[in-house]
Amino acid sequence: GAVTSTSRPLLSPLPSIKQRKTYMVEVMRKCLEALGKLHKCDVAHRSLGADSILMTSTKAGDDLRQFGYEVSSVYASDPASLRIIFTDLGFAGKISDSHKDAEFCGRANGFGLKLDGGSSLGLTSFAIAEDIHALAVVFLDVLFNGVLTELQSEGVGERLAN
């Protein structure tokens, strides 16, 4: 069973695979929503990575801590109350000013986009696509290095193969 202190559990087993899947889908959905809000404000992050995503909670008392102890699993928070905040905005900039960034222009030109002083739909689309690509890499990393590792340690692969 779980380790307890004053009859409250401090450590509990991982949620079911179905609950974890639901949780991760909600995290990914909220990350995409947060990125959409950033882009709607004409801001490209330009350096999204796993360390750039801060998960907090909107539910009182549910701040990824439980019973005064740091929770060792993100699953301890209610997915419906999760709030995603992007950090590490040092390379962020206005999407509409991207044409002024020589490195950005070089990357865009590498994909065959010719920038015309910043008014191009291609410029905006490319800036947004770079952020979405970076977030997709984070999602894949979580999937393959996090979730699948958990499943493997639980022997799920062997059970599915049989």
C-alpha positions as protocol buffer text, in pm:
chain_id: "A"
residue {
  index: 1
  type: GLY
  ca { x: 0 y: 0 z: 0 }
}
residue {
  index: 2
  type: ALA
  ca { x: 83 y: 366 z: 6 }
}
residue {
  index: 3
  type: VAL
  ca { x: 309 y: 524 z: 264 }
}
residue {
  index: 4
  type: THR
  ca { x: 95 y: 720 z: 503 }
}
residue {
  index: 5
  type: SER
  ca { x: 133 y: 991 z: 760 }
}
residue {
  index: 6
  type: THR
  ca { x: -151 y: 1078 z: 996 }
}
residue {
  index: 7
  type: SER
  ca { x: -370 y: 850 z: 783 }
}
residue {
  index: 8
  type: ARG
  ca { x: -314 y: 1053 z: 463 }
}
residue {
  index: 9
  type: PRO
  ca { x: -140 y: 889 z: 166 }
}
residue {
  index: 10
  type: LEU
  ca { x: 191 y: 1047 z: 67 }
}
residue {
  index: 11
  type: LEU
  ca { x: 274 y: 812 z: -216 }
}
residue {
  index: 12
  type: SER
  ca { x: 18 y: 635 z: -426 }
}
residue {
  index: 13
  type: PRO
  ca { x: 45 y: 400 z: -722 }
}
residue {
  index: 14
  type: LEU
  ca { x: 34 y: 542 z: -1070 }
}
residue {
  index: 15
  type: PRO
  ca { x: -311 y: 595 z: -1218 }
}
residue {
  index: 16
  type: SER
  ca { x: -440 y: 344 z: -1471 }
}
residue {
  index: 17
  type: ILE
  ca { x: -305 y: 358 z: -1824 }
}
residue {
  index: 18
  type: LYS
  ca { x: -639 y: 498 z: -1944 }
}
residue {
  index: 19
  type: GLN
  ca { x: -625 y: 777 z: -1681 }
}
residue {
  index: 20
  type: ARG
  ca { x: -266 y: 862 z: -1775 }
}
residue {
  index: 21
  type: LYS
  ca { x: -359 y: 875 z: -2144 }
}
residue {
  index: 22
  type: THR
  ca { x: -649 y: 1107 z: -2067 }
}
residue {
  index: 23
  type: TYR
  ca { x: -419 y: 1322 z: -1854 }
}
residue {
  index: 24
  type: MET
  ca { x: -151 y: 1351 z: -2124 }
}
residue {
  index: 25
  type: VAL
  ca { x: -408 y: 1433 z: -2393 }
}
residue {
  index: 26
  type: GLU
  ca { x: -538 y: 1715 z: -2171 }
}
residue {
  index: 27
  type: VAL
  ca { x: -184 y: 1845 z: -2111 }
}
residue {
  index: 28
  type: MET
  ca { x: -114 y: 1843 z: -2485 }
}
residue {
  index: 29
  type: ARG
  ca { x: -445 y: 2014 z: -2562 }
}
residue {
  index: 30
  type: LYS
  ca { x: -376 y: 2287 z: -2307 }
}
residue {
  index: 31
  type: CYS
  ca { x: -22 y: 2336 z: -2442 }
}
residue {
  index: 32
  type: LEU
  ca { x: -163 y: 2387 z: -2791 }
}
residue {
  index: 33
  type: GLU
  ca { x: -422 y: 2631 z: -2656 }
}
residue {
  index: 34
  type: ALA
  ca { x: -152 y: 2827 z: -2473 }
}
residue {
  index: 35
  type: LEU
  ca { x: 61 y: 2838 z: -2786 }
}
residue {
  index: 36
  type: GLY
  ca { x: -239 y: 2958 z: -2987 }
}
residue {
  index: 37
  type: LYS
  ca { x: -293 y: 3241 z: -2737 }
}
residue {
  index: 38
  type: LEU
  ca { x: 72 y: 3339 z: -2764 }
}
residue {
  index: 39
  type: HIS
  ca { x: 50 y: 3348 z: -3143 }
}
residue {
  index: 40
  type: LYS
  ca { x: -277 y: 3541 z: -3133 }
}
residue {
  index: 41
  type: CYS
  ca { x: -82 y: 3811 z: -2945 }
}
residue {
  index: 42
  type: ASP
  ca { x: 168 y: 3818 z: -3237 }
}
residue {
  index: 43
  type: VAL
  ca { x: 439 y: 3645 z: -3032 }
}
residue {
  index: 44
  type: ALA
  ca { x: 651 y: 3350 z: -3144 }
}
residue {
  index: 45
  type: HIS
  ca { x: 833 y: 3163 z: -2865 }
}
residue {
  index: 46
  type: ARG
  ca { x: 1122 y: 3046 z: -3085 }
}
residue {
  index: 47
  type: SER
  ca { x: 1282 y: 2818 z: -2825 }
}
residue {
  index: 48
  type: LEU
  ca { x: 1012 y: 2586 z: -2695 }
}
residue {
  index: 49
  type: GLY
  ca { x: 1134 y: 2281 z: -2509 }
}
residue {
  index: 50
  type: ALA
  ca { x: 1021 y: 2067 z: -2219 }
}
residue {
  index: 51
  type: ASP
  ca { x: 1184 y: 2309 z: -1974 }
}
residue {
  index: 52
  type: SER
  ca { x: 978 y: 2594 z: -2122 }
}
residue {
  index: 53
  type: ILE
  ca { x: 646 y: 2445 z: -2008 }
}
residue {
  index: 54
  type: LEU
  ca { x: 529 y: 2520 z: -1656 }
}
residue {
  index: 55
  type: MET
  ca { x: 224 y: 2335 z: -1532 }
}
residue {
  index: 56
  type: THR
  ca { x: 23 y: 2498 z: -1256 }
}
residue {
  index: 57
  type: SER
  ca { x: -332 y: 2455 z: -1139 }
}
residue {
  index: 58
  type: THR
  ca { x: -635 y: 2679 z: -1122 }
}
residue {
  index: 59
  type: LYS
  ca { x: -790 y: 2468 z: -845 }
}
residue {
  index: 60
  type: ALA
  ca { x: -742 y: 2606 z: -493 }
}
residue {
  index: 61
  type: GLY
  ca { x: -505 y: 2386 z: -298 }
}
residue {
  index: 62
  type: ASP
  ca { x: -406 y: 2190 z: -610 }
}
residue {
  index: 63
  type: ASP
  ca { x: -70 y: 2340 z: -700 }
}
residue {
  index: 64
  type: LEU
  ca { x: 106 y: 2014 z: -779 }
}
residue {
  index: 65
  type: ARG
  ca { x: 175 y: 1972 z: -406 }
}
residue {
  index: 66
  type: GLN
  ca { x: -9 y: 1733 z: -183 }
}
residue {
  index: 67
  type: PHE
  ca { x: -26 y: 1735 z: 196 }
}
residue {
  index: 68
  type: GLY
  ca { x: 264 y: 1979 z: 213 }
}
residue {
  index: 69
  type: TYR
  ca { x: 501 y: 1746 z: 27 }
}
residue {
  index: 70
  type: GLU
  ca { x: 625 y: 1786 z: -329 }
}
residue {
  index: 71
  type: VAL
  ca { x: 440 y: 1546 z: -552 }
}
residue {
  index: 72
  type: SER
  ca { x: 672 y: 1323 z: -751 }
}
residue {
  index: 73
  type: SER
  ca { x: 417 y: 1276 z: -1028 }
}
residue {
  index: 74
  type: VAL
  ca { x: 227 y: 1525 z: -1238 }
}
residue {
  index: 75
  type: TYR
  ca { x: -67 y: 1288 z: -1220 }
}
residue {
  index: 76
  type: ALA
  ca { x: -143 y: 1417 z: -870 }
}
residue {
  index: 77
  type: SER
  ca { x: -310 y: 1726 z: -1020 }
}
residue {
  index: 78
  type: ASP
  ca { x: -661 y: 1726 z: -1166 }
}
residue {
  index: 79
  type: PRO
  ca { x: -618 y: 1758 z: -1545 }
}
residue {
  index: 80
  type: ALA
  ca { x: -926 y: 1978 z: -1577 }
}
residue {
  index: 81
  type: SER
  ca { x: -765 y: 2238 z: -1349 }
}
residue {
  index: 82
  type: LEU
  ca { x: -424 y: 2243 z: -1521 }
}
residue {
  index: 83
  type: ARG
  ca { x: -291 y: 2573 z: -1648 }
}
residue {
  index: 84
  type: ILE
  ca { x: 2 y: 2586 z: -1888 }
}
residue {
  index: 85
  type: ILE
  ca { x: 247 y: 2875 z: -1878 }
}
residue {
  index: 86
  type: PHE
  ca { x: 535 y: 2910 z: -2123 }
}
residue {
  index: 87
  type: THR
  ca { x: 862 y: 3029 z: -1975 }
}
residue {
  index: 88
  type: ASP
  ca { x: 1208 y: 3098 z: -2120 }
}
residue {
  index: 89
  type: LEU
  ca { x: 1088 y: 3375 z: -2348 }
}
residue {
  index: 90
  type: GLY
  ca { x: 1435 y: 3517 z: -2406 }
}
residue {
  index: 91
  type: PHE
  ca { x: 1425 y: 3438 z: -2780 }
}
residue {
  index: 92
  type: ALA
  ca { x: 1057 y: 3525 z: -2823 }
}
residue {
  index: 93
  type: GLY
  ca { x: 960 y: 3803 z: -3054 }
}
residue {
  index: 94
  type: LYS
  ca { x: 682 y: 3958 z: -3253 }
}
residue {
  index: 95
  type: ILE
  ca { x: 580 y: 3738 z: -3541 }
}
residue {
  index: 96
  type: SER
  ca { x: 523 y: 4048 z: -3754 }
}
residue {
  index: 97
  type: ASP
  ca { x: 888 y: 4152 z: -3695 }
}
residue {
  index: 98
  type: SER
  ca { x: 1035 y: 3813 z: -3786 }
}
residue {
  index: 99
  type: HIS
  ca { x: 1156 y: 3944 z: -4122 }
}
residue {
  index: 100
  type: LYS
  ca { x: 1408 y: 4159 z: -3926 }
}
residue {
  index: 101
  type: ASP
  ca { x: 1574 y: 3848 z: -3776 }
}
residue {
  index: 102
  type: ALA
  ca { x: 1854 y: 3728 z: -4004 }
}
residue {
  index: 103
  type: GLU
  ca { x: 1858 y: 3375 z: -3855 }
}
residue {
  index: 104
  type: PHE
  ca { x: 1482 y: 3341 z: -3897 }
}
residue {
  index: 105
  type: CYS
  ca { x: 1507 y: 3460 z: -4258 }
}
residue {
  index: 106
  type: GLY
  ca { x: 1784 y: 3209 z: -4322 }
}
residue {
  index: 107
  type: ARG
  ca { x: 1570 y: 2923 z: -4188 }
}
residue {
  index: 108
  type: ALA
  ca { x: 1270 y: 3041 z: -4393 }
}
residue {
  index: 109
  type: ASN
  ca { x: 1482 y: 3072 z: -4708 }
}
residue {
  index: 110
  type: GLY
  ca { x: 1605 y: 2716 z: -4646 }
}
residue {
  index: 111
  type: PHE
  ca { x: 1243 y: 2607 z: -4693 }
}
residue {
  index: 112
  type: GLY
  ca { x: 1208 y: 2815 z: -5008 }
}
residue {
  index: 113
  type: LEU
  ca { x: 1014 y: 3103 z: -4850 }
}
residue {
  index: 114
  type: LYS
  ca { x: 1098 y: 3444 z: -4989 }
}
residue {
  index: 115
  type: LEU
  ca { x: 1018 y: 3711 z: -4733 }
}
residue {
  index: 116
  type: ASP
  ca { x: 875 y: 4039 z: -4857 }
}
residue {
  index: 117
  type: GLY
  ca { x: 925 y: 4281 z: -4570 }
}
residue {
  index: 118
  type: GLY
  ca { x: 703 y: 4107 z: -4319 }
}
residue {
  index: 119
  type: SER
  ca { x: 363 y: 4123 z: -4483 }
}
residue {
  index: 120
  type: SER
  ca { x: 375 y: 3767 z: -4613 }
}
residue {
  index: 121
  type: LEU
  ca { x: 133 y: 3503 z: -4496 }
}
residue {
  index: 122
  type: GLY
  ca { x: 423 y: 3261 z: -4547 }
}
residue {
  index: 123
  type: LEU
  ca { x: 627 y: 3450 z: -4288 }
}
residue {
  index: 124
  type: THR
  ca { x: 353 y: 3428 z: -4026 }
}
residue {
  index: 125
  type: SER
  ca { x: 283 y: 3064 z: -4108 }
}
residue {
  index: 126
  type: PHE
  ca { x: 651 y: 2973 z: -4087 }
}
residue {
  index: 127
  type: ALA
  ca { x: 697 y: 3145 z: -3749 }
}
residue {
  index: 128
  type: ILE
  ca { x: 394 y: 2962 z: -3611 }
}
residue {
  index: 129
  type: ALA
  ca { x: 500 y: 2633 z: -3770 }
}
residue {
  index: 130
  type: GLU
  ca { x: 841 y: 2653 z: -3601 }
}
residue {
  index: 131
  type: ASP
  ca { x: 677 y: 2678 z: -3258 }
}
residue {
  index: 132
  type: ILE
  ca { x: 430 y: 2398 z: -3335 }
}
residue {
  index: 133
  type: HIS
  ca { x: 716 y: 2178 z: -3456 }
}
residue {
  index: 134
  type: ALA
  ca { x: 913 y: 2242 z: -3135 }
}
residue {
  index: 135
  type: LEU
  ca { x: 607 y: 2157 z: -2924 }
}
residue {
  index: 136
  type: ALA
  ca { x: 552 y: 1838 z: -3126 }
}
residue {
  index: 137
  type: VAL
  ca { x: 911 y: 1735 z: -3049 }
}
residue {
  index: 138
  type: VAL
  ca { x: 838 y: 1786 z: -2676 }
}
residue {
  index: 139
  type: PHE
  ca { x: 523 y: 1573 z: -2707 }
}
residue {
  index: 140
  type: LEU
  ca { x: 714 y: 1294 z: -2883 }
}
residue {
  index: 141
  type: ASP
  ca { x: 988 y: 1307 z: -2621 }
}
residue {
  index: 142
  type: VAL
  ca { x: 731 y: 1273 z: -2343 }
}
residue {
  index: 143
  type: LEU
  ca { x: 560 y: 989 z: -2527 }
}
residue {
  index: 144
  type: PHE
  ca { x: 867 y: 786 z: -2615 }
}
residue {
  index: 145
  type: ASN
  ca { x: 1089 y: 862 z: -2317 }
}
residue {
  index: 146
  type: GLY
  ca { x: 827 y: 905 z: -2048 }
}
residue {
  index: 147
  type: VAL
  ca { x: 499 y: 730 z: -2103 }
}
residue {
  index: 148
  type: LEU
  ca { x: 634 y: 433 z: -2298 }
}
residue {
  index: 149
  type: THR
  ca { x: 910 y: 385 z: -2042 }
}
residue {
  index: 150
  type: GLU
  ca { x: 646 y: 374 z: -1768 }
}
residue {
  index: 151
  type: LEU
  ca { x: 442 y: 123 z: -1966 }
}
residue {
  index: 152
  type: GLN
  ca { x: 748 y: -89 z: -2036 }
}
residue {
  index: 153
  type: SER
  ca { x: 840 y: -95 z: -1667 }
}
residue {
  index: 154
  type: GLU
  ca { x: 488 y: -219 z: -1594 }
}
residue {
  index: 155
  type: GLY
  ca { x: 523 y: -501 z: -1849 }
}
residue {
  index: 156
  type: VAL
  ca { x: 249 y: -368 z: -2074 }
}
residue {
  index: 157
  type: GLY
  ca { x: 442 y: -447 z: -2390 }
}
residue {
  index: 158
  type: GLU
  ca { x: 478 y: -812 z: -2292 }
}
residue {
  index: 159
  type: ARG
  ca { x: 107 y: -837 z: -2208 }
}
residue {
  index: 160
  type: LEU
  ca { x: 12 y: -679 z: -2541 }
}
residue {
  index: 161
  type: ALA
  ca { x: 246 y: -911 z: -2734 }
}
residue {
  index: 162
  type: ASN
  ca { x: 88 y: -1223 z: -2582 }
}
